[in-house]
Amino acid sequence: MLEALLPSSVITAEAFTDDPDEPCFPGEEDLIAKAVAGRRREFVTARRCAREALGKLGFAPVPIRPGPRREPIWPAGAAGSITHCTGFRGAAVVRTSDVASVGIDAESHAPLPPRVIGAVTAPGDVEHLAALAEADPSVHWDRLLFSAKESVYKAWFPLTRRWLGFEDARIEIDPAAGAFTAWLRVEAPWRTLHGRFLVGDGLVVTAVCQEK
């Protein structure tokens, strides 16, 4: 799914199941020492996907520790993004000499809880969601919007080291193109970030690639 959303310069790996007996990679054990079994399995599988993708770029397998915002800390010369949800774990990595940043997100294709809508929308988003739902009610556009903003943030933060709230990006979704545009409402080197999406197999998957 991820490979279909990203240019060939981005290397991806994904999994739809976990190996319950797979050990944690050395140097990451403390990160899930107190985690419940489900959280442990998704962490181990998602990190394995990340190392698999890094290996395709020629990087040796290393622990992938979290930074201050829980963002993955990648080997020098690499950047990437990790995501996991029920039934899906995935990673996307790049050489920073080729691509500035990448962000990915996967979500179960289900409506957002009503109490969450107000927290994740920027001015203009609610009206846009209503128009999309009227045109095609089979898609949970609110969940897609949420996922798009997650991907935008994951691509944004490594480049700026600054927080970007849900209200700081207005999303325009183009269903026919399977694409979206994030209009940033904060000072930034770019006015927009562009991404693509897929909906299928009970999942919503989004990706943003910021070229150099």
Secondary structure, DSSP 8 states (H G I E B T S, - for coil): -HHHHS-TTSEEEEESS--TT----TT-GGGGTT--HHHHHHHHHHHHHHHHHHHHTT-------B-TTS-B---TTEEEEEEEETTEEEEEEEETTTEEEEEEEEEESS---HHHHHHH--TTHHHHHHHHHHH-TTS-HHHHHHHHHHHHHHHHHHHH-----GGGEEEEEETTTTEEEEEE-S--S-SEEEEEEEEETTEEEEEEEEE-
